[in-house]
Amino acid sequence: MTETERTLTITQQSDPRGALVVRVDGELDHHTAPELRHTLAETSFSADTPVIMDLSGLEYCDSTGLTVLITSYHLATAADTTLSIVGLNPDLTRVFKIAGIDLVIPLHATVDEVLDRTQA
């Protein structure tokens, strides 16, 4: 894959249960991270809306991508809301745990898992 073939797709949708779900598909690296950084900077984080980063379609994430995710955690915290990550494949789960991301941002299997916990 050449650098021009690297793609990142970001979609946002409001879940009927009150969360903002940001789905990230593709490769999150130093070439594509600015796109996610820009999207998150334009996102309105609010105290009554938990944010869920759905990374089930993420194939690759380098340290630049991890930095953008930590930045999103800080944006959520500043807005007095929560941020969760869902859907990581086993390889990325390992990377996130080695980097200690799981100690800062909760990792879950699915959006439903997060919302079931917050609604309980």
LOTORGU-584493 format. One record per atom (N, C-alpha, C): residue number from 0; residue in one letter; x, y, z. Coordinates in nm, 4 decimals. Each point is the difference from the previous one (the first is absolute). Layout:
<sepas>
<sepa NUM,'a',<X,Y,Z>>
...
</sepas>
This chain:
<sepas>
<sepa 0,'m',<0.0855,-0.1177,0.0000>>
<sepa 0,'m',<-0.0855,0.1177,0.0000>>
<sepa 0,'m',<0.0895,0.1233,0.0000>>
<sepa 1,'t',<-0.0258,0.0924,-0.0899>>
<sepa 1,'t',<0.0759,0.1242,-0.0019>>
<sepa 1,'t',<-0.0653,0.1009,0.0933>>
<sepa 2,'e',<0.0749,0.1038,0.0281>>
<sepa 2,'e',<-0.0524,0.0997,0.0928>>
<sepa 2,'e',<-0.1249,0.0681,-0.0541>>
<sepa 3,'t',<-0.0124,0.0091,-0.1315>>
<sepa 3,'t',<-0.1185,0.0638,-0.0558>>
<sepa 3,'t',<-0.1235,-0.0881,0.0111>>
<sepa 4,'e',<0.0186,-0.1296,0.0262>>
<sepa 4,'e',<-0.1127,-0.0910,0.0135>>
<sepa 4,'e',<-0.0541,-0.0068,0.1418>>
<sepa 5,'r',<0.0693,0.0590,0.0938>>
<sepa 5,'r',<-0.0463,-0.0042,0.1380>>
<sepa 5,'r',<-0.1292,0.0780,0.0117>>
<sepa 6,'t',<-0.0960,-0.0624,0.0625>>
<sepa 6,'t',<-0.1290,0.0669,0.0136>>
<sepa 6,'t',<-0.0485,-0.0051,0.1429>>
<sepa 7,'l',<-0.0779,0.0975,0.0329>>
<sepa 7,'l',<-0.0652,0.0061,0.1294>>
<sepa 7,'l',<-0.1396,0.0543,-0.0246>>
<sepa 8,'t',<-0.0986,-0.0695,0.0531>>
<sepa 8,'t',<-0.1378,0.0449,-0.0102>>
<sepa 8,'t',<-0.0515,0.0243,0.1408>>
<sepa 9,'i',<-0.0588,0.1156,0.0192>>
<sepa 9,'i',<-0.0534,0.0375,0.1314>>
<sepa 9,'i',<-0.1466,0.0353,-0.0173>>
<sepa 10,'t',<-0.0845,-0.0648,0.0790>>
<sepa 10,'t',<-0.1420,0.0343,-0.0005>>
<sepa 10,'t',<-0.0446,0.0229,0.1435>>
<sepa 11,'q',<-0.0934,0.0902,0.0154>>
<sepa 11,'q',<-0.0564,0.0284,0.1324>>
<sepa 11,'q',<-0.1504,-0.0176,-0.0067>>
<sepa 12,'q',<-0.0536,-0.0599,0.1053>>
<sepa 12,'q',<-0.1456,-0.0095,0.0081>>
<sepa 12,'q',<-0.0415,0.0007,0.1456>>
<sepa 13,'s',<-0.1174,0.0514,0.0228>>
<sepa 13,'s',<-0.0566,-0.0004,0.1341>>
<sepa 13,'s',<-0.0737,-0.1313,0.0199>>
<sepa 14,'d',<0.0316,-0.0674,0.1081>>
<sepa 14,'d',<-0.0708,-0.1222,0.0349>>
<sepa 14,'d',<-0.1313,0.0395,0.0672>>
<sepa 15,'p',<-0.1090,-0.0726,-0.0253>>
<sepa 15,'p',<-0.1286,0.0344,0.0617>>
<sepa 15,'p',<0.0041,0.0009,0.1529>>
<sepa 16,'r',<0.1006,-0.0661,0.0572>>
<sepa 16,'r',<0.0114,-0.0041,0.1467>>
<sepa 16,'r',<0.0807,0.1169,0.0546>>
<sepa 17,'g',<0.0375,0.0941,-0.0872>>
<sepa 17,'g',<0.0604,0.1239,0.0483>>
<sepa 17,'g',<0.1496,0.0153,-0.0185>>
<sepa 18,'a',<0.0685,-0.0957,-0.0584>>
<sepa 18,'a',<0.1443,0.0103,-0.0186>>
<sepa 18,'a',<0.0335,0.0485,-0.1405>>
<sepa 19,'l',<0.1167,0.0591,-0.0127>>
<sepa 19,'l',<0.0553,0.0338,-0.1303>>
<sepa 19,'l',<0.0977,-0.1109,-0.0360>>
<sepa 20,'v',<-0.0238,-0.0657,-0.1131>>
<sepa 20,'v',<0.0878,-0.1080,-0.0446>>
<sepa 20,'v',<0.0832,0.0520,-0.1168>>
<sepa 21,'v',<0.1318,-0.0035,0.0186>>
<sepa 21,'v',<0.0931,0.0412,-0.1041>>
<sepa 21,'v',<0.0663,-0.1281,-0.0515>>
<sepa 22,'r',<-0.0319,-0.0364,-0.1241>>
<sepa 22,'r',<0.0555,-0.1227,-0.0583>>
<sepa 22,'r',<0.1194,0.0365,-0.0870>>
<sepa 23,'v',<0.1102,-0.0718,0.0232>>
<sepa 23,'v',<0.1236,0.0239,-0.0726>>
<sepa 23,'v',<0.0381,-0.1297,-0.0708>>
<sepa 24,'d',<0.0126,0.0065,-0.1331>>
<sepa 24,'d',<0.0355,-0.1155,-0.0811>>
<sepa 24,'d',<0.1264,0.0303,-0.0801>>
<sepa 25,'g',<0.0834,-0.1015,-0.0157>>
<sepa 25,'g',<0.1192,0.0147,-0.0829>>
<sepa 25,'g',<0.1262,-0.0002,0.0821>>
<sepa 26,'e',<0.0925,0.0883,-0.0368>>
<sepa 26,'e',<0.1291,0.0094,0.0665>>
<sepa 26,'e',<0.0138,0.1363,0.0662>>
<sepa 27,'l',<0.0332,-0.0022,0.1275>>
<sepa 27,'l',<0.0201,0.1227,0.0765>>
<sepa 27,'l',<0.1495,0.0135,0.0261>>
<sepa 28,'d',<0.0643,0.0820,-0.0801>>
<sepa 28,'d',<0.1448,0.0160,0.0120>>
<sepa 28,'d',<0.0377,0.1459,-0.0227>>
<sepa 29,'h',<0.1296,0.0258,-0.0120>>
<sepa 29,'h',<0.0435,0.1393,-0.0115>>
<sepa 29,'h',<-0.0511,0.0672,-0.1271>>
<sepa 30,'h',<-0.0427,-0.0763,-0.0991>>
<sepa 30,'h',<-0.0562,0.0580,-0.1218>>
<sepa 30,'h',<-0.1481,0.0340,0.0157>>
<sepa 31,'t',<-0.0731,-0.0814,0.0753>>
<sepa 31,'t',<-0.1453,0.0171,0.0089>>
<sepa 31,'t',<-0.0465,0.0604,0.1323>>
<sepa 32,'a',<0.0840,-0.0005,0.1016>>
<sepa 32,'a',<-0.0393,0.0509,0.1320>>
<sepa 32,'a',<-0.0493,0.1444,-0.0020>>
<sepa 33,'p',<0.0573,0.0884,-0.0834>>
<sepa 33,'p',<-0.0528,0.1376,-0.0014>>
<sepa 33,'p',<-0.1489,0.0074,-0.0354>>
<sepa 34,'e',<-0.0470,-0.0931,-0.0818>>
<sepa 34,'e',<-0.1426,-0.0018,-0.0350>>
<sepa 34,'e',<-0.0864,-0.0276,0.1234>>
<sepa 35,'l',<0.0398,-0.0986,0.0805>>
<sepa 35,'l',<-0.0748,-0.0292,0.1219>>
<sepa 35,'l',<0.0151,0.1135,0.1003>>
<sepa 36,'r',<0.1196,0.0547,0.0118>>
<sepa 36,'r',<0.0228,0.1122,0.0915>>
<sepa 36,'r',<-0.0924,0.1166,-0.0359>>
<sepa 37,'h',<-0.0118,0.0309,-0.1291>>
<sepa 37,'h',<-0.0874,0.1086,-0.0453>>
<sepa 37,'h',<-0.1472,-0.0309,0.0310>>
<sepa 38,'t',<-0.0422,-0.1223,-0.0291>>
<sepa 38,'t',<-0.1387,-0.0388,0.0271>>
<sepa 38,'t',<-0.0324,0.0150,0.1477>>
<sepa 39,'l',<0.0890,-0.0453,0.0864>>
<sepa 39,'l',<-0.0243,0.0079,0.1440>>
<sepa 39,'l',<0.0012,0.1447,0.0496>>
<sepa 40,'a',<0.0845,0.0829,-0.0606>>
<sepa 40,'a',<0.0034,0.1413,0.0391>>
<sepa 40,'a',<-0.1308,0.0693,-0.0361>>
<sepa 41,'e',<-0.0666,-0.0476,-0.1039>>
<sepa 41,'e',<-0.1265,0.0573,-0.0438>>
<sepa 41,'e',<-0.1214,-0.0626,0.0700>>
<sepa 42,'t',<0.0229,-0.1038,0.0777>>
<sepa 42,'t',<-0.1077,-0.0712,0.0680>>
<sepa 42,'t',<-0.0378,0.0728,0.1287>>
<sepa 43,'s',<-0.1283,0.0125,0.0240>>
<sepa 43,'s',<-0.0471,0.0611,0.1241>>
<sepa 43,'s',<-0.0121,-0.1074,0.1070>>
<sepa 44,'f',<0.0945,-0.0008,0.0908>>
<sepa 44,'f',<-0.0071,-0.0899,0.1146>>
<sepa 44,'f',<-0.0875,0.0673,0.1047>>
<sepa 45,'s',<-0.0927,-0.0765,0.0606>>
<sepa 45,'s',<-0.0842,0.0585,0.1031>>
<sepa 45,'s',<-0.0181,-0.0982,0.1150>>
<sepa 46,'a',<-0.0254,0.0568,0.1176>>
<sepa 46,'a',<-0.0053,-0.0785,0.1228>>
<sepa 46,'a',<-0.1071,-0.1083,-0.0021>>
<sepa 47,'d',<-0.1064,0.0213,-0.0738>>
<sepa 47,'d',<-0.1092,-0.0978,0.0023>>
<sepa 47,'d',<0.0077,-0.1005,-0.1151>>
<sepa 48,'t',<0.1115,-0.0001,-0.0740>>
<sepa 48,'t',<0.0129,-0.0897,-0.1148>>
<sepa 48,'t',<0.1316,-0.0761,0.0064>>
<sepa 49,'p',<-0.0027,-0.1260,0.0427>>
<sepa 49,'p',<0.1231,-0.0789,-0.0027>>
<sepa 49,'p',<0.0476,-0.0192,-0.1443>>
<sepa 50,'v',<0.1301,-0.0087,-0.0169>>
<sepa 50,'v',<0.0592,-0.0189,-0.1323>>
<sepa 50,'v',<0.0581,-0.1408,-0.0071>>
<sepa 51,'i',<-0.0350,-0.0696,-0.1065>>
<sepa 51,'i',<0.0498,-0.1358,-0.0215>>
<sepa 51,'i',<0.0755,-0.0022,-0.1314>>
<sepa 52,'m',<0.1274,-0.0357,0.0057>>
<sepa 52,'m',<0.0810,-0.0131,-0.1203>>
<sepa 52,'m',<-0.0094,-0.1455,-0.0446>>
<sepa 53,'d',<-0.0688,-0.0234,-0.1110>>
<sepa 53,'d',<-0.0154,-0.1345,-0.0543>>
<sepa 53,'d',<0.1150,-0.0247,-0.0974>>
<sepa 54,'l',<0.0955,-0.0811,0.0434>>
<sepa 54,'l',<0.1188,-0.0279,-0.0797>>
<sepa 54,'l',<-0.0043,-0.1402,-0.0600>>
<sepa 55,'s',<-0.1206,-0.0553,-0.0145>>
<sepa 55,'s',<-0.0123,-0.1365,-0.0529>>
<sepa 55,'s',<0.0484,-0.0116,-0.1440>>
<sepa 56,'g',<0.0057,0.1107,-0.0724>>
<sepa 56,'g',<0.0496,-0.0021,-0.1368>>
<sepa 56,'g',<0.1424,0.0513,-0.0132>>
<sepa 57,'l',<0.0661,0.0219,0.1136>>
<sepa 57,'l',<0.1374,0.0486,-0.0022>>
<sepa 57,'l',<0.0948,-0.1169,-0.0244>>
<sepa 58,'e',<0.0832,0.0135,-0.1014>>
<sepa 58,'e',<0.0941,-0.1062,-0.0360>>
<sepa 58,'e',<0.1387,0.0227,0.0575>>
<sepa 59,'y',<0.0360,0.1254,0.0218>>
<sepa 59,'y',<0.1356,0.0335,0.0431>>
<sepa 59,'y',<-0.0046,0.1303,0.0775>>
<sepa 60,'c',<0.0852,0.0114,0.1014>>
<sepa 60,'c',<0.0103,0.1239,0.0773>>
<sepa 60,'c',<0.1433,0.0145,0.0488>>
<sepa 61,'d',<0.0638,0.1124,-0.0357>>
<sepa 61,'d',<0.1359,0.0240,0.0482>>
<sepa 61,'d',<-0.0042,0.0972,0.1184>>
<sepa 62,'s',<0.1165,0.0424,0.0454>>
<sepa 62,'s',<0.0063,0.0861,0.1183>>
<sepa 62,'s',<-0.0683,0.1348,-0.0229>>
<sepa 63,'t',<0.0004,0.0493,-0.1223>>
<sepa 63,'t',<-0.0698,0.1247,-0.0287>>
<sepa 63,'t',<-0.1502,-0.0180,0.0197>>
<sepa 64,'g',<-0.0518,-0.1131,-0.0449>>
<sepa 64,'g',<-0.1414,-0.0305,0.0198>>
<sepa 64,'g',<-0.0341,-0.0121,0.1473>>
<sepa 65,'l',<0.0869,-0.0666,0.0761>>
<sepa 65,'l',<-0.0223,-0.0122,0.1443>>
<sepa 65,'l',<-0.0049,0.1380,0.0653>>
<sepa 66,'t',<0.0859,0.0896,-0.0453>>
<sepa 66,'t',<0.0018,0.1356,0.0542>>
<sepa 66,'t',<-0.1317,0.0722,-0.0273>>
<sepa 67,'v',<-0.0547,-0.0174,-0.1189>>
<sepa 67,'v',<-0.1286,0.0625,-0.0316>>
<sepa 67,'v',<-0.1097,-0.0565,0.0905>>
<sepa 68,'l',<0.0038,-0.1287,0.0268>>
<sepa 68,'l',<-0.1010,-0.0602,0.0881>>
<sepa 68,'l',<0.0132,0.0522,0.1431>>
<sepa 69,'i',<0.1225,0.0166,0.0465>>
<sepa 69,'i',<0.0204,0.0583,0.1341>>
<sepa 69,'i',<-0.0496,0.1446,0.0013>>
<sepa 70,'t',<0.0232,0.0734,-0.1082>>
<sepa 70,'t',<-0.0507,0.1367,-0.0100>>
<sepa 70,'t',<-0.1525,0.0010,0.0080>>
<sepa 71,'s',<-0.0641,-0.0988,-0.0636>>
<sepa 71,'s',<-0.1466,-0.0068,0.0064>>
<sepa 71,'s',<-0.0461,-0.0271,0.1433>>
<sepa 72,'y',<0.0763,-0.0785,0.0727>>
<sepa 72,'y',<-0.0306,-0.0226,0.1421>>
<sepa 72,'y',<0.0043,0.1326,0.0760>>
<sepa 73,'h',<0.1010,0.0818,-0.0271>>
<sepa 73,'h',<0.0118,0.1293,0.0680>>
<sepa 73,'h',<-0.1147,0.0938,-0.0387>>
<sepa 74,'l',<-0.0417,-0.0031,-0.1258>>
<sepa 74,'l',<-0.1147,0.0813,-0.0418>>
<sepa 74,'l',<-0.1269,-0.0430,0.0732>>
<sepa 75,'a',<-0.0200,-0.1310,0.0115>>
<sepa 75,'a',<-0.1178,-0.0507,0.0702>>
<sepa 75,'a',<0.0048,0.0371,0.1481>>
<sepa 76,'t',<0.1154,-0.0168,0.0607>>
<sepa 76,'t',<0.0152,0.0324,0.1421>>
<sepa 76,'t',<-0.0251,0.1484,0.0250>>
<sepa 77,'a',<0.0509,0.0849,-0.0883>>
<sepa 77,'a',<-0.0212,0.1444,0.0149>>
<sepa 77,'a',<-0.1474,0.0359,-0.0113>>
<sepa 78,'a',<-0.0762,-0.0798,-0.0748>>
<sepa 78,'a',<-0.1443,0.0239,-0.0147>>
<sepa 78,'a',<-0.0804,-0.0739,0.1059>>
<sepa 79,'d',<0.0688,-0.0650,0.0944>>
<sepa 79,'d',<-0.0636,-0.0742,0.1084>>
<sepa 79,'d',<-0.0877,-0.1146,-0.0518>>
<sepa 80,'t',<0.0534,-0.0716,-0.0986>>
<sepa 80,'t',<-0.0695,-0.1175,-0.0509>>
<sepa 80,'t',<0.0973,-0.1170,-0.0053>>
<sepa 81,'t',<-0.0494,-0.1145,-0.0399>>
<sepa 81,'t',<0.0832,-0.1190,-0.0062>>
<sepa 81,'t',<0.0366,-0.0328,-0.1437>>
<sepa 82,'l',<0.1107,-0.0705,-0.0148>>
<sepa 82,'l',<0.0441,-0.0508,-0.1293>>
<sepa 82,'l',<0.0314,-0.1468,0.0175>>
<sepa 83,'s',<-0.0506,-0.0825,-0.0894>>
<sepa 83,'s',<0.0293,-0.1425,-0.0004>>
<sepa 83,'s',<0.0436,-0.0397,-0.1399>>
<sepa 84,'i',<0.0797,-0.1049,-0.0072>>
<sepa 84,'i',<0.0417,-0.0571,-0.1281>>
<sepa 84,'i',<-0.0606,-0.1382,-0.0104>>
<sepa 85,'v',<-0.0577,-0.0306,-0.1169>>
<sepa 85,'v',<-0.0592,-0.1317,-0.0220>>
<sepa 85,'v',<0.0518,-0.0611,-0.1298>>
<sepa 86,'g',<-0.0065,-0.1337,-0.0061>>
<sepa 86,'g',<0.0174,-0.0728,-0.1245>>
<sepa 86,'g',<0.1416,-0.0254,-0.0459>>
<sepa 87,'l',<0.0984,0.0158,0.0867>>
<sepa 87,'l',<0.1371,-0.0244,-0.0437>>
<sepa 87,'l',<0.0217,-0.1465,-0.0359>>
<sepa 88,'n',<0.0750,-0.0232,-0.1076>>
<sepa 88,'n',<0.0373,-0.1376,-0.0320>>
<sepa 88,'n',<0.1072,-0.0450,0.0998>>
<sepa 89,'p',<0.0289,-0.1303,0.0087>>
<sepa 89,'p',<0.0957,-0.0485,0.1002>>
<sepa 89,'p',<0.1391,0.0634,-0.0108>>
<sepa 90,'d',<0.0486,0.0226,-0.1210>>
<sepa 90,'d',<0.1325,0.0601,-0.0151>>
<sepa 90,'d',<0.0034,0.1421,0.0537>>
<sepa 91,'l',<-0.1023,0.0790,-0.0331>>
<sepa 91,'l',<-0.0037,0.1377,0.0498>>
<sepa 91,'l',<-0.0271,0.0050,0.1495>>
<sepa 92,'t',<-0.0788,-0.0942,0.0511>>
<sepa 92,'t',<-0.0207,-0.0055,0.1454>>
<sepa 92,'t',<0.1336,-0.0176,0.0700>>
<sepa 93,'r',<0.0828,-0.0860,-0.0537>>
<sepa 93,'r',<0.1330,-0.0230,0.0580>>
<sepa 93,'r',<0.0830,0.1282,-0.0033>>
<sepa 94,'v',<0.0008,0.0692,-0.1124>>
<sepa 94,'v',<0.0748,0.1255,-0.0128>>
<sepa 94,'v',<-0.0513,0.1032,0.1004>>
<sepa 95,'f',<-0.1318,0.0138,0.0097>>
<sepa 95,'f',<-0.0576,0.0982,0.0917>>
<sepa 95,'f',<0.0355,-0.0338,0.1455>>
<sepa 96,'k',<0.0014,-0.1278,0.0331>>
<sepa 96,'k',<0.0347,-0.0391,0.1367>>
<sepa 96,'k',<0.1488,0.0197,0.0280>>
<sepa 97,'i',<0.0850,-0.0304,-0.0961>>
<sepa 97,'i',<0.1439,0.0234,0.0176>>
<sepa 97,'i',<0.0270,0.1482,0.0205>>
<sepa 98,'a',<-0.0707,0.0838,-0.0748>>
<sepa 98,'a',<0.0175,0.1451,0.0111>>
<sepa 98,'a',<-0.0678,0.0579,0.1248>>
<sepa 99,'g',<-0.0814,-0.0792,0.0677>>
<sepa 99,'g',<-0.0685,0.0466,0.1205>>
<sepa 99,'g',<-0.1258,0.0802,-0.0272>>
<sepa 100,'i',<-0.0492,-0.0017,-0.1234>>
<sepa 100,'i',<-0.1216,0.0742,-0.0335>>
<sepa 100,'i',<-0.1180,-0.0507,0.0825>>
<sepa 101,'d',<-0.0041,-0.1307,0.0237>>
<sepa 101,'d',<-0.1109,-0.0591,0.0763>>
<sepa 101,'d',<-0.0037,0.0481,0.1447>>
<sepa 102,'l',<0.1090,0.0562,0.0491>>
<sepa 102,'l',<0.0026,0.0538,0.1355>>
<sepa 102,'l',<-0.0634,0.1392,0.0068>>
<sepa 103,'v',<-0.0155,0.0626,-0.1168>>
<sepa 103,'v',<-0.0556,0.1348,-0.0079>>
<sepa 103,'v',<-0.1405,-0.0011,-0.0602>>
<sepa 104,'i',<-0.0143,-0.0739,-0.1096>>
<sepa 104,'i',<-0.1272,-0.0052,-0.0719>>
<sepa 104,'i',<-0.0532,-0.1431,0.0076>>
<sepa 105,'p',<-0.1214,-0.0188,0.0501>>
<sepa 105,'p',<-0.0550,-0.1361,0.0086>>
<sepa 105,'p',<-0.0165,-0.0626,-0.1386>>
<sepa 106,'l',<0.0390,-0.1266,-0.0103>>
<sepa 106,'l',<-0.0153,-0.0773,-0.1231>>
<sepa 106,'l',<-0.1156,-0.0973,0.0179>>
<sepa 107,'h',<-0.0908,-0.0040,-0.0970>>
<sepa 107,'h',<-0.1152,-0.0901,0.0049>>
<sepa 107,'h',<-0.0145,-0.0702,-0.1338>>
<sepa 108,'a',<-0.0776,-0.1051,-0.0006>>
<sepa 108,'a',<-0.0203,-0.0769,-0.1230>>
<sepa 108,'a',<-0.0930,0.0710,-0.0978>>
<sepa 109,'t',<-0.1102,0.0553,0.0518>>
<sepa 109,'t',<-0.1021,0.0569,-0.0886>>
<sepa 109,'t',<-0.0585,0.1291,0.0581>>
<sepa 110,'v',<-0.0675,0.0736,-0.0860>>
<sepa 110,'v',<-0.0730,0.1192,0.0433>>
<sepa 110,'v',<-0.1064,-0.0389,0.1018>>
<sepa 111,'d',<-0.0713,-0.1089,-0.0267>>
<sepa 111,'d',<-0.1051,-0.0448,0.0913>>
<sepa 111,'d',<0.0552,-0.0296,0.1392>>
<sepa 112,'e',<0.1187,-0.0578,0.0060>>
<sepa 112,'e',<0.0606,-0.0302,0.1299>>
<sepa 112,'e',<0.0200,0.1280,0.0814>>
<sepa 113,'v',<0.0485,0.1044,-0.0644>>
<sepa 113,'v',<0.0222,0.1280,0.0695>>
<sepa 113,'v',<-0.1323,0.0582,0.0468>>
<sepa 114,'l',<-0.0963,0.0040,-0.0911>>
<sepa 114,'l',<-0.1280,0.0637,0.0328>>
<sepa 114,'l',<-0.0804,-0.0813,0.1008>>
<sepa 115,'d',<0.0115,-0.1318,-0.0026>>
<sepa 115,'d',<-0.0679,-0.0816,0.1004>>
<sepa 115,'d',<0.0566,0.0291,0.1392>>
<sepa 116,'r',<0.1288,0.0240,0.0096>>
<sepa 116,'r',<0.0626,0.0307,0.1297>>
<sepa 116,'r',<-0.0424,0.1369,0.0502>>
<sepa 117,'t',<-0.0104,0.0979,-0.0904>>
<sepa 117,'t',<-0.0349,0.1351,0.0434>>
<sepa 117,'t',<-0.1496,0.0116,0.0307>>
<sepa 118,'q',<-0.0820,-0.0871,-0.0569>>
<sepa 118,'q',<-0.1445,0.0059,0.0227>>
<sepa 118,'q',<-0.0424,-0.0842,0.1195>>
<sepa 119,'a',<0.0910,-0.0828,0.0492>>
<sepa 119,'a',<-0.0354,-0.0911,0.1101>>
<sepa 119,'a',<-0.0081,0.0713,0.1320>>
</sepas>
